[in-house]
């Protein structure tokens, strides 16, 4: 299972406004799970390209004032 550095289950954050724009233009996402090393390095653990229209069913919720748009909680395991 992929997780955040603090041990919490990993999730992916996307924003509805940008997601809908990607879908309209047949856009793609590139998801990358990485492990940081020191101040400037990282190791790519996994990566995946997927079309915006192929994401799992999204349940949108208010994202607060940040970017003034909605966002879903997508478990990393649903992507990979």
Phi, psi and omega in degrees: 000135177273141183213165175291163181298338179271006177091353179288150178303137181287141177226161178247138180247123172230164182242135187304313182304313182286325179297315180296324177294317177300317180298317180299330184252021180053042183279169182235156170251148170240108180264134181226127172257128183225162177240117180287151176228116179062212184270338187224006182245163175202158174240128176283121180272315178208153172214157181201134172260136178212143177291146180303324182285350181261005177295154176300161179310127184257133173249111187276146174218163181299133180263014183077200182280346183293119180061004175047048179212169179270160179212148176262167170254111181249114177299138180307322181297337176287335179276314183262000000 
